[in-house]
Amino acid sequence: MAESGGVKMQVENVSVYYGEQVALRNVSLPIVANEILTVFGPAGGGKTSLLRTLNRLNDLNPLARVTGDVFLEGESIYSPGYPVIDLRRRVGMVFDLPVALPMSIFDNVAYGPRLMGVRDRRRLEETVERALRTAAMWDEVKDRLSTSGLGLSGGQQQRLSIARVLALQPEVILLDEPTSGLDPISTAKIEESLRELKRFYTIVISPHNVQQAARIADRAAFFLMGELVEFGTETEVFTRPRDKRTEDYITGRFG
């Protein structure tokens, strides 16, 4: 595992194409261990394409083509024979819409470990509790683990989705606008959870808006029309941007 402050993943000269459409153009950036990288910009900028490239979800799209490379702890995830199932356990993805499976809260979180072959009840219980605690929702649901996950609020379902990823003990968590449909209180709880999670995980998030990007970022990357316009620390990007397009976007002149 990469040491805190070291590079966990490295994106090198990555371009993504969907048929004739160019979604990302020659993007290179480091993803630092135990930090939150916010990937922000207007719709169509390439943010989701980047996230999907980091755990090869673009492989599932027959129209998608990826050039360049991505390294996880120095190893190319696009090299022939790289174990993609193992990659998606190490680099987990949480999508914008919360997805509670039609089963109990416990079984929602235990779903992944069971697929990986875990059958021991005590081990599953420990895994579920740890994941729910880390996702900051154990105290809310510990007395109703046998009830349906579909009965949870939107904010709780999103944290349940995070817990389901955490149960697989990933190293990197990718989040695609995880608070886009949530109220301010639920959004604040998710953001608080993310600040705690970075102690143990590396996080890459496409935030709901530029204000959220600034609130939670350690480093930030601004994307516009498939181009990485600016990359740097939170202070550099949001208070001293080098590119006028970045300044115009974060001050609301467009987007």
Sequence and secondary structure as in RCSB ss.txt:
>XXXX:A:sequence
MAESGGVKMQVENVSVYYGEQVALRNVSLPIVANEILTVFGPAGGGKTSLLRTLNRLNDLNPLARVTGDVFLEGE
SIYSPGYPVIDLRRRVGMVFDLPVALPMSIFDNVAYGPRLMGVRDRRRLEETVERALRTAAMWDEVKDRLSTSGL
GLSGGQQQRLSIARVLALQPEVILLDEPTSGLDPISTAKIEESLRELKRFYTIVISPHNVQQAARIADRAAFFLM
GELVEFGTETEVFTRPRDKRTEDYITGRFG
>XXXX:A:secstr
   TTSEEEEEEEEEEEETTEEEEEEEEEEEETTSEEEEE STTSSHHHHHHHHTTGGGG TTEEEEEEEEETTE
ETTSTT  HHHHHHHEEEE SS    SSBHHHHHHHHHHHTT   HHHHHHHHHHHHHHTT HHHHTT TTSBGG
GS HHHHHHHHHHHHHTT  SEEEEESTTTT  HHHHHHHHHHHHHHTTTSEEEEE SSHHHHHHH SEEEEEET
TEEEEEEEHHHHHHS SSHHHHHHHTTS  
